[in-house]
Amino acid sequence: MNKAAIKRMTRRTEFYIFLVLLLLIAVVGVISDGALIRPNSSFTILRAMVVDGMFALCSLVVMISGGFDLSFPAVSALSYSLATTICLNNGWCQTSPLAAFALAVVFGWCLGMFNGWIISNFKLNTMIVTLGTQTFFTGLSMGLLQLKEITSTLPQGLKDFGSSTLLKVTDTLVGGRQVTVPLTSMIIFLIILVIITSFVLNRTMFGRALYAIGGNEVSAERAGYNVKRTKFLLYSVVGAVAGFTGMLRVCMASQSIPKALVNKEMTIIPAVILGGASIFGGEGSVFGTMCAVGIITVVSNSMLLMGIDTYWQDFFNGLVILIGVTVSALQAMRRKN
């Protein structure tokens, strides 16, 4: 690797975020006497990254386009709650989860289209619009539709799908007790979404349009990009992915709770910024986002592993996010100079 390539690499925020992740794993591994890297803890962290990672990718593509989507948790919650309720009432998904996922994706797509239609046609501030639709979707779920929590009566097909595993490893815990640790098969969907998102952002005209619009919307329009159509399609797809991700969460948790994702965006959006996405748009990468989600997940699970109080977990999560946002801002200033 020549000096120019090294210089380019070290000027990217993702490089430092990756180093922080490695350092964090090493430090926590030493403090916990290697417990973090054992299958029991590693598989738990990977499981926790599935839903947060997929939500983070949804937020990433919106931020690259120069927007903020605060409504994706509400879109997800309304989509999976409606889908699960319909399946339960009609006796569907007792053997296969396909109908529930199809419904959740369709509902998410429709709700996302609603966001995209308002944003693309009226050119309003995305944060204000999605804050309004977030409240509207939540009110629709809890007020007008009065969707209920579904736990013990969740269709068996959803439970079985959520408990499916890729492999099982025998791990020895402290005290010599051996346990069988499963690696959830849901990690496959995160990997697939990572590959698709990376391909779209780096290899397609749609991805180039997102970066161009986030960099300067007026210039992008003058360059020939259809800004209105791109934004409409973006929020529609994000809604569909949010619905799918929400249904994955239902399967993994074996319960459908309409309010389960309240304030989820307050964790996901800072993590995306921590991963190098610019709050002004036009910048961000899948690799940096996944590293940032890894950092947040490792911190949270390490605190639990070491028996540290929840309040301290919030403190350290906030501290990591603040450091990451500061580093991102400094890197942006450095690139401009």
C-alpha positions in Angstrom: 0.0 0.0 0.0 1.5 3.3 -1.1 1.6 6.5 1.0 -1.2 8.1 -1.0 -3.5 5.2 -0.2 -2.6 5.2 3.5 -3.2 8.9 3.6 -6.7 8.6 2.0 -7.5 5.7 4.4 -6.5 7.6 7.6 -8.6 10.7 6.5 -11.7 8.6 6.6 -13.8 8.5 9.8 -14.6 4.8 9.3 -10.9 3.9 9.8 -10.9 5.4 13.3 -14.3 3.9 14.2 -12.9 0.5 13.2 -9.9 1.0 15.4 -12.1 2.0 18.3 -14.2 -1.1 17.9 -11.0 -3.3 17.9 -9.6 -1.5 20.9 -13.0 -1.8 22.8 -13.2 -5.5 22.1 -9.6 -6.0 23.3 -10.1 -3.9 26.5 -13.4 -5.5 27.4 -12.0 -9.0 26.6 -9.1 -8.4 29.1 -11.4 -6.9 31.8 -13.9 -9.8 31.5 -11.2 -12.4 31.4 -12.0 -13.3 27.8 -15.8 -13.8 28.4 -16.7 -11.3 25.6 -15.1 -13.4 22.9 -16.6 -16.7 24.0 -19.5 -18.1 21.9 -22.0 -17.3 24.6 -21.3 -13.6 24.5 -20.3 -13.3 20.9 -23.5 -14.9 19.6 -25.6 -12.7 21.9 -23.9 -9.6 20.5 -24.5 -10.8 16.9 -28.1 -11.5 17.7 -28.5 -8.0 19.2 -27.0 -6.4 16.1 -29.5 -7.9 13.7 -32.4 -5.5 14.2 -30.3 -2.5 15.2 -28.0 -3.0 12.2 -30.9 -3.2 9.7 -32.5 -0.1 11.1 -29.2 1.6 11.0 -28.9 0.9 7.3 -32.3 2.4 6.7 -31.3 5.5 8.6 -27.9 5.6 6.7 -29.4 5.9 3.2 -31.8 8.6 4.3 -29.0 10.6 5.9 -26.8 10.2 2.8 -29.6 11.9 0.9 -29.5 14.8 3.3 -32.6 13.8 5.4 -33.5 12.5 8.8 -36.1 9.8 9.2 -37.5 9.8 12.7 -40.5 7.7 11.8 -39.0 4.3 10.9 -39.6 2.8 14.4 -43.3 3.9 14.2 -43.6 2.6 10.6 -42.0 -0.7 11.7 -44.2 -1.0 14.8 -47.5 -0.3 12.9 -46.6 -2.6 10.1 -45.7 -5.6 12.2 -48.6 -5.1 14.7 -51.1 -4.9 11.8 -49.5 -7.9 10.1 -49.4 -10.1 13.2 -52.9 -9.2 14.2 -54.3 -10.1 10.8 -52.4 -13.4 10.8 -53.6 -14.2 14.3 -57.3 -13.4 13.5 -57.2 -15.5 10.3 -55.3 -18.4 11.7 -52.3 -17.8 9.3 -48.6 -18.5 9.9 -49.1 -21.6 12.0 -46.4 -23.3 9.9 -44.8 -20.6 7.7 -44.1 -16.9 8.5 -44.4 -15.9 4.8 -47.8 -14.2 5.0 -46.8 -12.1 8.0 -43.6 -10.9 6.3 -45.4 -10.1 3.1 -48.1 -8.1 4.9 -45.4 -6.2 7.0 -43.5 -5.3 3.9 -46.6 -4.1 2.0 -47.7 -2.0 5.0 -44.3 -0.6 5.5 -44.0 0.3 1.8 -47.4 2.1 1.9 -46.4 4.1 5.0 -43.1 4.9 3.5 -44.8 6.1 0.3 -46.8 8.5 2.5 -43.6 9.9 3.9 -42.0 10.1 0.5 -45.0 11.7 -1.1 -45.1 14.6 1.4 -41.3 15.1 1.4 -40.8 14.9 -2.4 -43.9 17.0 -3.4 -43.8 19.7 -0.8 -40.1 19.9 -0.2 -40.5 20.2 3.5 -37.9 19.6 6.2 -37.6 15.8 6.6 -37.1 15.9 10.3 -40.3 17.8 10.8 -42.3 15.7 8.4 -41.2 12.4 9.9 -41.6 13.6 13.4 -45.2 14.4 12.5 -45.8 11.1 10.8 -44.1 9.2 13.7 -46.7 10.7 16.0 -49.5 10.0 13.5 -48.5 6.4 13.0 -48.2 5.8 16.7 -51.5 7.4 17.4 -53.1 5.3 14.6 -51.7 2.1 16.1 -52.6 2.8 19.7 -55.6 5.0 19.3 -57.7 4.4 16.2 -56.8 0.8 15.6 -56.2 -0.1 19.3 -53.7 -2.8 18.4 -53.0 -5.1 21.3 -49.9 -6.9 22.6 -49.6 -10.4 21.3 -47.4 -12.7 23.3 -48.5 -16.3 24.2 -50.9 -16.5 21.2 -48.3 -15.5 18.6 -48.6 -17.8 15.6 -46.3 -20.8 16.0 -44.8 -20.3 12.6 -43.4 -17.0 13.7 -42.0 -18.5 16.9 -40.3 -21.3 15.1 -38.8 -19.0 12.5 -37.4 -16.7 15.1 -35.8 -19.6 17.1 -34.1 -21.2 14.1 -30.3 -21.4 14.2 -27.4 -21.6 11.9 -25.2 -23.6 14.3 -24.9 -24.6 17.9 -21.7 -24.5 19.9 -20.9 -26.0 23.3 -19.5 -23.3 25.6 -18.1 -23.7 29.2 -19.2 -21.0 31.5 -17.6 -19.8 34.8 -17.8 -22.7 37.2 -17.3 -25.4 34.6 -21.0 -25.6 33.6 -21.4 -26.4 29.9 -24.2 -24.9 27.8 -25.2 -25.2 24.1 -25.1 -21.7 22.5 -27.1 -21.1 19.3 -26.2 -18.6 16.5 -29.5 -17.2 15.2 -30.2 -17.6 11.5 -31.6 -14.1 11.5 -28.0 -12.8 11.1 -28.3 -13.9 7.4 -30.8 -11.1 6.7 -28.5 -8.5 8.2 -25.7 -9.8 6.0 -27.9 -9.8 2.9 -29.0 -6.2 3.6 -25.4 -5.1 4.1 -24.5 -6.5 0.7 -27.5 -5.0 -1.1 -27.1 -1.6 0.5 -23.4 -1.5 -0.2 -24.0 -2.5 -3.8 -26.8 0.1 -4.3 -24.8 2.9 -2.8 -21.5 2.2 -4.7 -22.6 0.5 -7.9 -25.9 2.0 -9.0 -27.2 5.3 -10.4 -29.7 5.4 -7.5 -26.9 5.3 -5.0 -25.0 8.1 -6.9 -28.2 10.1 -6.9 -28.5 9.8 -3.1 -25.0 11.1 -2.6 -25.5 13.8 -5.1 -28.8 15.0 -3.5 -27.2 14.9 -0.1 -24.2 16.9 -1.3 -26.3 19.6 -3.0 -29.8 19.1 -4.1 -29.9 22.0 -6.5 -26.7 20.9 -8.2 -28.0 17.3 -8.4 -31.2 18.4 -10.1 -29.2 20.5 -12.6 -27.0 17.5 -13.2 -30.1 15.6 -14.4 -31.0 13.6 -11.3 -34.8 13.3 -10.7 -34.8 14.4 -7.1 -38.5 14.1 -6.6 -38.7 10.5 -7.9 -35.5 9.5 -6.0 -36.8 10.7 -2.7 -40.2 9.1 -3.1 -38.6 5.8 -3.9 -36.1 6.1 -1.1 -38.7 6.6 1.6 -40.9 3.9 0.2 -38.1 1.3 0.2 -37.0 2.4 3.7 -40.6 1.8 4.9 -40.7 -1.7 3.4 -37.3 -2.6 5.0 -38.5 -1.2 8.3 -41.6 -3.4 8.1 -39.6 -6.4 7.3 -37.1 -5.7 10.1 -39.9 -5.2 12.6 -41.4 -8.6 11.7 -37.9 -10.1 12.3 -37.9 -8.6 15.7 -41.4 -10.1 16.4 -40.1 -13.6 15.5 -36.9 -13.3 17.5 -38.7 -11.9 20.6 -41.8 -14.2 20.2 -44.0 -11.2 20.9 -45.7 -8.3 19.1 -45.8 -5.2 21.2 -47.0 -2.0 19.4 -44.9 0.3 21.7 -41.8 -1.8 21.7 -39.8 0.5 19.4 -40.7 3.8 21.0 -37.6 6.1 20.9 -35.5 3.5 19.0 -34.4 6.3 16.6 -32.6 8.0 19.5 -30.1 5.1 19.5 -30.0 4.3 15.8 -29.5 7.8 14.4 -26.5 8.7 16.7 -24.9 5.4 15.9 -25.1 6.2 12.2 -23.5 9.6 12.8 -20.9 7.8 14.9 -20.2 5.6 11.9 -19.2 8.6 9.7 -22.5 9.7 8.1 -22.6 13.5 7.9 -25.6 15.3 9.4 -25.5 17.6 6.3 -25.8 14.7 3.9 -23.7 13.4 1.0 -21.4 11.2 3.2 -21.6 7.8 4.9 -20.7 4.2 4.4 -22.1 0.8 5.2 -18.8 -0.3 6.8 -18.6 2.7 9.1 -22.3 2.2 10.1 -21.8 -1.5 11.0 -18.7 -0.7 13.0 -20.6 1.9 15.0 -23.5 -0.4 15.6 -20.9 -3.0 16.8 -19.5 -0.4 19.2 -22.8 0.4 20.7 -23.8 -3.2 21.0 -20.5 -4.3 22.5 -20.7 -1.5 25.1 -24.3 -2.4 26.1 -23.6 -6.1 26.3 -20.3 -5.7 28.1 -22.0 -3.6 30.8 -24.5 -6.4 31.3 -21.7 -9.0 31.3 -19.8 -7.2 34.0 -23.0 -6.5 36.1 -22.8 -2.7 35.7 -26.0 -0.8 36.4 -28.3 0.3 33.5 -27.7 4.0 34.3 -24.0 3.5 33.8 -24.8 1.8 30.5 -26.7 4.8 29.3 -23.8 7.1 30.5 -21.2 5.1 28.5 -23.4 4.8 25.5 -23.9 8.6 25.5 -20.2 9.2 26.0 -19.3 6.9 23.1 -21.8 8.7 20.8 -20.6 12.1 21.8 -17.0 11.2 21.1 -17.9 9.7 17.8 -20.0 12.7 16.7 -17.1 15.0 17.7 -14.6 12.9 15.7 -16.9 13.0 12.7 -17.2 16.8 12.9 -13.4 17.2 13.2 -12.9 14.9 10.2 -15.4 16.9 8.2 -13.6 20.2 9.0 -10.3 18.6 8.2 -11.5 17.5 4.7 -12.8 21.0 4.0 -9.4 22.4 4.8 
